[in-house]
Amino acid sequence: MGTMLALRTAAGRVIRREVARQGIRTIRSNGTPDQSDGSSQQAGILGAIATVWDWTKKAGGFLIDLGRFIGFGIRSLADLVGFLSQSSSFLWNFNWNLPDETLEQEIQAANQMLAGISGGFLGQSLGWLACGVGGAAVIGVFSPALGLSVLKDVSEEGYDELSSSLYALVSVAARSYNRIGFLSLYMNARRAYYWLKDREAELPDFSKRKPWSFAIAFEDWTQQFSPPWQDFLEEFREEFAEACTESGFVVAQSLESHLAELGLIREATNRPRTVEIELRRGATG
């Protein structure tokens, strides 16, 4: 008596039945799965609901990614290189003798800029929702098919516009919070330093001090050399900083690409495979 394996219960057959009707995928000429036709009115209403739901899912995933970016400020190695480059440039040119009044004014200005761009994004979002989606919904009451077409166009255009605006908002928010955090930390640390140094003395009047930064100190240091050497040192510093930044981006992107390839190889290697064997008595080769 021959031995037969139960092919209908094999893992490959079960998975195939889960992802296709009757275990068979029907593919049309345009490469999309075959779909049954329904009435035009039902298709219009269901299509509108599906479009809105798809847009909502995309926006939700987009907001999750942006939330991670706001929370950590860094999503990749390239972001880390960019953050280090911007931070080093800021610290190089920062005037460490700014008085507390100026620091507080810069903190207030950063908060006002963040509030302004946040209000602009909220107004833009409500405008697209009220006038765009709302208008499409009104049209859909009288003509579901036309309302679906208008809603699709409004959804795609609105998603693109709001995505770019939201990325700009997050970028400004990240820079503003970094700047506010640094200025507040530096101002409080400077106060604590002079208070510990002499608890009875008042804080120095930094408004009467000359501005001092690493950039100013470097320029003053180069003044002791002849003009050709001054130009040499300045160009050397600028090109060195630019080359470090560019090479850092190349290294980060190359490393990320290599790690992504390793991940794909590991996924393909660890992917379970199903082998179906059918044994028949008297089968001829």
C-alpha positions in Angstrom: 0.0 0.0 0.0 1.4 3.3 -1.0 2.2 6.2 1.2 0.4 9.5 0.6 1.1 12.8 2.4 -1.8 15.0 3.2 -1.1 17.9 0.8 -4.3 19.8 1.6 -3.1 20.3 5.2 0.5 21.2 4.2 1.7 24.5 5.5 2.3 25.9 2.0 -1.3 25.1 0.9 -2.8 26.5 4.1 -0.9 29.8 3.7 -1.9 30.0 0.1 -5.6 29.6 0.9 -5.3 32.3 3.6 -3.9 34.9 1.1 -6.0 34.0 -1.9 -9.5 32.9 -2.7 -9.7 29.1 -3.0 -6.0 28.9 -2.9 -5.7 30.4 -6.3 -4.5 33.9 -7.1 -6.1 35.4 -10.2 -4.0 38.1 -11.7 -5.3 40.5 -14.3 -3.3 42.0 -17.1 -2.4 45.2 -15.1 -0.9 43.1 -12.3 -3.5 43.6 -9.7 -5.7 41.0 -8.0 -9.0 40.3 -9.6 -11.9 41.9 -7.8 -15.6 41.2 -8.2 -17.9 44.0 -9.5 -20.7 45.4 -7.4 -23.3 48.0 -7.9 -22.0 51.5 -8.6 -23.6 53.1 -5.6 -22.3 50.6 -3.2 -18.8 50.7 -4.8 -18.8 54.5 -4.5 -19.7 54.5 -0.8 -17.4 51.6 0.1 -14.7 53.1 -2.0 -15.0 56.5 -0.2 -14.8 54.7 3.2 -11.8 52.7 2.1 -10.0 55.9 0.8 -10.5 57.7 4.0 -9.4 54.7 6.1 -6.3 54.2 3.9 -5.4 57.9 4.3 -6.0 57.7 8.1 -3.7 54.7 8.4 -1.0 56.4 6.4 -1.3 59.6 8.5 -1.2 57.4 11.7 2.0 55.7 10.6 3.5 59.0 9.6 2.7 60.6 13.0 4.2 57.6 14.8 7.5 58.1 12.9 7.5 61.8 13.6 6.7 61.1 17.3 9.8 59.0 17.4 11.8 61.7 15.7 10.6 64.3 18.2 11.2 62.0 21.2 14.7 61.1 20.2 15.7 63.7 17.6 17.7 61.0 15.8 16.3 58.2 13.6 19.4 57.1 11.8 23.1 57.4 11.6 22.8 60.1 9.0 20.6 62.1 11.5 23.3 61.6 14.1 26.0 63.0 11.8 23.7 65.9 10.9 23.0 66.6 14.6 26.7 66.5 15.5 27.6 68.8 12.6 25.0 71.4 13.5 25.8 71.2 17.1 29.6 71.7 16.5 28.9 74.7 14.2 26.6 76.2 16.8 29.1 75.8 19.7 31.9 77.1 17.5 30.1 80.4 16.8 28.2 80.8 20.1 29.0 83.9 22.1 29.7 82.6 25.6 29.6 86.1 27.1 26.0 86.8 26.3 24.1 88.4 29.3 21.2 86.6 30.9 18.8 89.1 29.4 19.9 88.2 25.9 19.7 84.5 26.6 16.1 84.9 28.0 15.1 86.9 24.9 16.5 84.2 22.6 14.6 81.5 24.5 11.4 83.6 24.2 11.9 84.1 20.5 12.4 80.4 20.0 9.1 79.7 21.8 7.3 82.3 19.7 8.6 80.9 16.5 7.5 77.4 17.5 4.1 78.6 18.5 3.7 80.4 15.1 4.6 77.5 13.0 2.4 75.2 15.1 -0.6 77.4 14.6 0.1 77.6 10.9 0.1 73.8 10.6 -3.1 73.4 12.7 -4.9 76.0 10.5 -3.7 74.2 7.3 -4.9 70.9 8.6 -8.3 72.2 9.6 -8.6 74.0 6.2 -8.0 70.8 4.3 -10.4 68.9 6.5 -13.2 71.4 6.5 -13.0 72.7 2.9 -11.4 69.7 1.1 -12.8 66.6 2.8 -16.0 68.4 3.8 -16.6 69.6 0.2 -16.0 66.1 -1.1 -18.5 64.7 1.4 -21.2 67.2 0.3 -20.6 66.2 -3.3 -20.8 62.5 -2.4 -24.3 63.0 -1.0 -25.6 63.8 -4.5 -23.2 61.7 -6.5 -21.2 59.0 -4.7 -19.0 58.3 -7.7 -18.1 61.9 -8.2 -17.6 62.4 -4.4 -15.3 59.5 -4.3 -13.2 60.9 -7.2 -13.0 64.3 -5.5 -12.2 62.8 -2.1 -9.3 60.7 -3.7 -7.8 63.8 -5.3 -8.2 65.9 -2.1 -6.8 63.1 0.1 -3.7 62.7 -2.0 -3.0 66.4 -2.4 -3.7 67.1 1.2 -1.5 64.3 2.4 1.4 65.6 0.4 0.9 69.2 1.6 0.4 68.3 5.2 3.4 65.8 5.2 5.8 68.4 4.0 4.4 71.0 6.5 4.6 68.5 9.4 8.2 67.6 8.6 9.0 71.3 8.6 7.2 71.7 11.9 9.1 68.8 13.5 12.5 70.0 12.1 11.8 73.5 13.6 10.6 72.0 16.9 13.7 69.8 17.2 16.1 72.7 16.6 14.1 75.0 18.9 13.9 72.6 21.8 17.7 71.8 21.4 18.4 75.5 21.4 16.1 76.3 24.3 17.5 73.4 26.3 21.1 74.4 25.7 20.6 78.1 26.5 18.6 77.3 29.7 21.2 74.8 30.9 24.1 77.2 30.1 22.5 80.1 31.9 21.7 78.1 35.0 25.1 76.5 35.0 26.8 79.8 34.8 24.8 81.2 37.6 25.6 78.2 39.8 29.3 78.5 39.0 29.5 82.1 40.2 27.3 81.5 43.2 29.5 78.6 44.3 32.6 80.7 43.7 31.4 83.6 45.8 27.9 83.3 47.4 27.8 86.9 48.4 29.0 88.5 45.2 26.7 89.5 42.4 26.8 88.0 38.9 29.2 89.7 36.6 27.7 92.2 34.1 28.3 90.2 30.8 26.8 93.1 28.8 30.1 95.0 29.4 32.3 92.1 28.3 33.6 91.6 24.8 32.0 88.8 22.8 33.9 85.6 23.0 33.5 82.5 20.9 35.8 79.8 19.6 35.5 81.4 16.1 36.6 84.8 17.5 39.4 83.2 19.5 40.6 81.3 16.4 40.5 84.5 14.3 42.4 86.5 16.9 45.0 83.7 17.1 45.6 83.8 13.3 46.2 87.5 13.4 49.8 86.9 14.7 50.7 85.3 11.4 51.3 87.0 8.0 48.3 87.4 5.6 49.2 84.3 3.5 49.3 82.1 6.6 46.1 83.6 7.8 44.3 82.6 4.6 46.0 79.2 4.8 44.7 78.5 8.3 41.2 79.8 7.7 40.8 77.7 4.5 42.3 74.7 6.2 39.8 74.9 9.1 36.8 75.4 6.8 37.7 72.6 4.4 38.5 70.3 7.2 35.1 70.8 8.8 33.3 70.4 5.5 35.2 67.3 4.6 34.5 65.8 8.0 30.8 66.4 7.6 30.6 65.0 4.1 32.7 62.0 4.8 30.6 61.4 8.0 27.4 61.3 5.9 29.0 58.8 3.4 30.2 56.5 6.2 26.8 56.6 7.9 24.9 55.9 4.7 27.2 53.2 3.7 26.9 51.5 7.1 23.2 51.8 7.0 23.0 50.2 3.6 25.3 47.4 4.7 23.2 46.7 7.8 20.0 46.7 5.7 21.5 44.2 3.3 22.5 42.0 6.2 19.0 42.2 7.5 17.5 41.0 4.2 20.0 38.2 4.0 19.2 37.1 7.5 15.5 37.2 6.9 15.8 35.2 3.7 18.0 32.6 5.4 15.8 32.2 8.4 12.6 32.1 6.4 10.8 28.7 6.9 10.6 26.5 3.8 8.0 23.9 3.1 8.9 20.8 1.0 6.0 18.7 -0.3 6.8 15.1 -1.2 4.3 12.7 -2.7 5.2 9.0 -2.8 3.3 6.7 -5.2 3.7 3.0 -5.6 4.7 2.1 -9.1 5.5 5.6 -10.2 7.8 5.8 -13.2 10.6 8.3 -13.6 
